Amino acid sequence: MARRKISTTVYIHPEQDEKLKILSDRLQRPVAEFIREAIDMFLEAHRNQLPVQLDLLPPRTASDTESSRSGSKA
């Protein structure tokens, strides 16, 4: 199943548009796919500037810590 996509507007130069359309025709791939790949490459190149992934679990509280030390179950 394909991932959900968000619609956005990007302004590019006419020369970029022309070259992307030529490649799209030759490679039989949509221009949007090229743009998504370019964004992925940019994000990967700058991943050290992005925040680390947050934990999916809620933060532990003091009572959670104490109950885990004493071995009691909630």
C-alpha positions, 0 to 999 in steps of 0.5 A, a space after each residue: 500500500 502506498 504511503 499517504 502524500 501531502 500536496 505542496 507547491 514548488 516553484 522551479 525554473 523553466 529550464 528545470 521544468 523542461 529537463 524534468 519533463 524530458 527525463 519523465 518521458 524517457 524514464 516513464 516516471 512522474 516528475 513528482 517522483 524525481 522531486 520526492 527522491 531529491 528531497 530524500 537525498 537532501 534530507 539524508 545529506 543533512 540528517 545530522 541537523 535534524 532532531 533525533 526521533 522521539 520515543 513513542 512511549 510517554 516519558 517515565 514518571 518518578 512513580 514508574 521508576 520507583 515501582 520498577 525498582 521495587 519490583 511491584 506491578 501496576 
